[in-house]
């Protein structure tokens, strides 16, 4: 009798060999439950794994059966999956002990920089995806995602947009860091840039000159343009995704006006049906440190998502997808060093495989100028050196053995870099990597200054 664990392990080997993909945690859960003699329902699987039944039924399961059908070259579903898999694995002699171990070493490595591609097998779900998927389909949807840089915000945003697109929604994605500095020089220039980009991505003609009346004011012009033209031109809802919104925070008055405008559009959805076509998704790296009136802030409405670092179980899942065998002690070291930050963990796994570096060696040299994190750490150092207040603030955090209070803007900027955790308005270093590297830097700098 072949165990379910054997079948899943060898099935994943087949999938990886055929497509370069691997099964996600929730796909394995669905497959495992479907291999039982008394199969579990999608509702039971959803409840046991803290997912919604619709997400399992409409997204996870269909993709799983499609992937298996492509891999095996025949139709696979819940009903026949055990019989088909056992026969195929028996014929291919994959259920021997040695062969899966050898084949598990094959993996298509992806550099960890940038967003995780939609097709990637290395994207780790953190239990928030299905919440966002269900929320974005609702009228008046307004989601804001917050996390430090390189925590996976854009990867999540991309998946929400893809989910909306699969339901026939229009999607527009604007990355504010790509806008030229001149765009932020006035409210009119910013809003015209904003409107022009939306119409361009929707594939409809720009009619800014027809709708822009200087006597009406820029905020009203933008509202009229959307209500009277953009939303009238589309038949299905529009998901408007704004990435790196914290870029606006460098321009306080522009920030107040634009964020207040988004809030006013949300309020319009109560009474004006055409506005219910608009779903807004905001992504930012930090809390806002500009005072906004409560009724003009878009951050106290809708669904707020604060992306967490990876848990121990998620790290184990990611290691398995990289075909890495780590000891319990190595996982503890990795978590202490990286804080579970997705980019840092993926960088460690990538270098361990790409350059065949044992994990123990990699972790021992992590904070040196020749270690795998050296370039990233230099970039972090460069970021704080641009602002003396950040240097002073972070040096205080590094030097303290207890959480400390920082000036609000300094705290939020350090948090956006991922350098600190904020809890109850007090700051602590976010991981061992930063504490060790920056402690050495500040100590060496002080020694040099004293010597000179």
N, C-alpha and C positions, 0 to 999 in steps of 0.2 A: 504494500500500500504506500503510494507516494504521498508525502506530507504536503500540505498547502504551501508551507514555507519553501519546500523544494521546487514546487511548480512555479511559484512567483519568482524565485531567484533565477531559475533557468529561462523563464519567459522573458524576464528583463534582459538577460544575456542575448536572447534571440532578437529582441527589439533593438537593442543597442547595436548589434552586429548588422542588422538590416537597415536601420534608419538613423543611427547615431543618437537616438533619443533614449531617455530612461523614464520610468514611471514616477509620478509625484506621490507624495504621502497619501493623498486622498484617493488617487487612482488605485494605489495598492490596497487601500481599505475597501474600495468597491469590488475589486477583483477578488480579494480574500473572502469577502462576504458572499460573493457569487459562486465561489468554489465549494462552499459548504453543502453537505447533503441536504440540509434544510436551509434553503437560501434566505438571507435576510432581505427585507424590503428596502427600497431606497430611503423610506422614512426612518427605518431603524438605523441605517448607516449614518444618515444625517444627524440624528439625535446623539448617537454614540460618539461622533467626531466633531460635534458642535458646528455643524453646517446647516444651511437651509435645505429642505427637501427639493425645492425647485432647482437650486444650484446643482445638486447631485444629479437630478433627473434630466435637466435640460442642457447642462454644460459638461459636467465631469464624465458621466456615463457614456453619452454619445461619442465623445472624443476618445474614450478608452476603447470602446468596441470598434471604432473606425481604425484606430492605431493597430489593434490586434488583427483586424481583417487585412490591413495592408501588409503587415509583417508576415502573416501566415498564408496569404493569397487565397483565402476563403472567408465566407461570412461567419463572424463570431458575434455572439450575443450572450445575455445572461443565462439563457437556457442551455446552450450547447458548449459554453466555454470550457468546462472541465473535460468533457469528452474530447473536444478538438485539441486542447492543449496537451492532455496526456498522450494522445495518439501521436501528435507531432513530435513531442519531446522524446517519446520512446523510439520513434523512427530515426530521429537524428542523434540518438545516443547521448543526449545532453545531460541525462540524469546520472552520469558518472561523477565520481568525486573530483577528479583532477581537471576535467575540461572546463567546467564553469570557472574554476579558480584562475585558469590561464586567460580565459576570454574576458574576465572581469577587468583585466588591466587596460582594455581598450576604452578610450574616452576621447571625445572631440573637445579639446580644451578651448575655452573662450577667454580672451583677456578680460580682466575684471573691470576695466575702465568703461564708463558710460552706462547707459541703461541696459538692462538684461533683455535681449531680444525676445519677442513674443514666442518664437519657436524654441527658445532655449529650454533645456532640461535642468538647468541649474537655478531656475527661479524658485525660491522658497516662499510658500504662502505662510502668512503670519496670522491667519484667522480673521483678517479684516477685509479680504477681497470680496467675499460673498456679501458682506454687509454693504459695501460700496456698490456692488453690482445691483443689488435690489433697490438701493436708495436712488441711484441715477435714473431708474425707470419711472420714478414717481413724479407727478406734476409738482412744481415748485422745488425741485431738487436743488440743493446748495451744499456742496461738499468742500471742506477745506482740509488739506493734508499738510501736516507740519512735521518736520524732522530736520536734524542737522544735515549738512552736505554729505553726499555719498551713502545715504541710508536706504535708498531704494524708492524715493518719492516719485521720480519720473517713471520708473519701471511700473509702479502701481498705477500711475496716471494713464500710461499707455494701455494697460490692460482694461481699465475702466472704459477708455475710449473704444477699444476693440470690442468690448462687450456691448456697448451702446450701438456701435456700427453693425454688429451681428443682429440687432433687433431693428435695423432699418433707420437708425437715427443719423442725422447729420453730425459731423464732428469738426470742430475747429480747434487747433492747438497753437497758442501763441506763447513763445518764450521771450520774456521781457529782456533777458540779458543779451538777446540778439539785436535789440533796437539800438540805433545810433544815439549817441549822447544828445544830438540836436533834437531828437524826438521828444525828449523830456524838458526842453527849454520853455515850453508853454503848454497850458491845458489844451488849447486848440490844436496844436501840432500833434500832441499825444492822442487825442480822441480821433483826429482824422486818420492818423496812422492805424489806430485800433480798428476803425470802421473799414478802412481800405483793405486791411489784411483779412478781416472776416469775410467780406464779399468776395475777395479773390479766392480764398480757400473753399467757399461755397460754390464757386464757379458761376456767380451771377455778376451782372454788370455793375460797376461802381456808379452811383448816382449822387455822390457827395455834393457836387455843385448845385444840383436841383434841390437838395434838402437842407443845405447849410445856409442859414440866414443869420448874418452877424448881429442883427437886432434881437434875436431870440436868446442868445447866449449859448456857449459851447455845450453845457450839460443838457440843455433842452434840445439842442440840435441833434446830439447823439441819441437821445431817447426817441425823438421823432423818427430818426433814420432807422432805428431798429424796429420800432412799433409800426411805422407806416410803410416800411419797405422790406427790410431784411426778413422779418418774421412772417410777412405776408407772402413772400416768394417761396417759402418752403412748406411742404405738406406734412412733414414729420418733425418731431422734436429736434432741437439743436443742443448738443453738448458743447459748451464753450469752456475750454480748458486754458487756464492762465498759469504758466510755469514761471518760477522764480519771481513771484510778486514782490518779494523783499527788495528787489531792485528799485521799486518805487520809493522805498523808505528814505532814500537819499534826497528825495524832493518832498518835504513835508506837506506843503499846500496842495501839490498835485496828488499826493497820496490821499489826503482828506477828501478832495473833490471826487476822485475816481472811485474810491471805496464807498463813499456815500452814494454815488450813482448806482453801483451794483446793488447796494442795499435797497435803494428806491425801486429798482426793477423787481427785486424779490417781493416787495410790498405790492407792486402792481399786479402780481399774479393772483392776488385775492379777488380782484374785481374785473380785470380785463383778460378775457380768455386767451387772446393771442400771446400774452406773455407766458402762459403756461407751457408754450413750446420750448421755452428757454430753460436749460439746466446748466448750472454753473459749477465748475470745478476749479478751485484755487489751490496752488501748490506754493509753499514758502519754506524757507530754511530757518526762520526765526520768529519769535513773537514780535509784535509791533511795539515799538517804543515811542510812538507818536500818539499823543492824546487824541482820541476820537470820542465824539458824543455817542452815548449808548445806542441811540436810535439811528445812528449813521454808520455804525460798524457792521460789516458783513461777517464778523468772526464770533458773534453771539447768536447766530441763527444757523439752521440747518444741521448737518452732520460734521462733527469735528473728529479728525483722525490724527492721532499723534503716533507716528510709526515707532515702534520699539526696536531695540536691538534683538538679535537672535537669541532664543532660549537654548538651553543645553540640548533638548531634543531636536531643535531645528539645525543646530550645528552638526549633530550626529547624522541627520538626514543629508545635509550638504556634503559631509565627508563621504558618506556612502555613494552619493552620486558621482563623486570624484574617484571612487574606487580606492579610497584611503582607509587603512585600518589603523585607528588611533587607540591608544590605551586610555583608561579613565583618567590617569594622571596627566596625560598630554592634553585631554579636553579641558581639564581644570586649569592647566597652564595657559592654554589658548584663550579661555574666557577671561582669566585674570589680566592677560596682556592686552587683548583687543577690546574687552568689554562687550564682545559679541557684535561689534560693528560689522555690518555685512561686507563692506569693501575691504576692510582689513583682513577679515577671515578668508574671503575669496582670494585675496592677494597671496595669503599664506599657502592655501591649497594649490593655487596655480603654480607658484614657484617650486613647491615641493615636488609636483609632478613634472613640470616642464624641464627643470634642471636636476631632477633626481636628488633633491636635498632631503636628508632625513629630517623629520619634524623636530626632533630634539636639537639638531644643529641649527636649524632655521630659527627656532625660538631663542636659543642662546645668543645669537648674533643680531637679534631683531632691532635693538636700539642703537647699534653702531652705525657709523657713517658709510659702512659698506654692506649693511644689512638690507634685506628686501624692502623695508619700509623707508629707506633713507630718502628717496626722492619725495615721497609723500610727506615725510616729516619736514623736509626742507621747505616745501610749499606751505605747510602750516606755519612754520616759523616766519616765512616771508609775509604771510597774511597778517600776523599780529605785529610784526615790526613796523608795518605801515602806520600804526596807531599807537603812540606811546601810552595812552590810557589802557589799551588792551595788554600791553607788556606789563604795566604795573599791576593791573588787576589779576592777570594770570599768575604772575610771580607771587602775589599774595596767596592765591589758592594753592599753588604748589608748596609754599612754605608752611602752610597751616596743616595741623593734624586733625582739625575739626572743620565742619562746614562754616563758611563765612558769608557775610553780606557784601554785595558789590553794587556799585551804581547801576541803575537799571539798564541803560543803553550798553554799557560795558558787558554786563552779564548776558544780555540777549545776543550780542555779537559773538562772544566766546561760545555760547551755546550753539549758535548757528554753524560754527566751525567744528562742533562736536567735541570741543576741548573740555567742557564741563557739563555736569548734571546740575539742574536747578530743582530743588525741592523745598517748598515752603520759603521761597525767596532766598535760600542759602545755596552756595555753590561748593561743589567738590570736583576733583579731577575725575574725568569720565573713565579712564582706564590706565593700567599700569604702564603701557607704552608711552603715553604722554608724560606721566609723572617722571619716569626714569630719564627720558630723552631731554625734556625741558629742565629738569633739575640739574643734569650734567651741563647743559648749555648755560644756565644762569650762574652756576658755580664757577665754571671755567671763565665766563665773561667777567665776573667779579674779581677772580684771581688775576686776570690779565690787567684789569684797571688798577688794582692795588699795586701790582708789580711795576706798572709804568709810572 
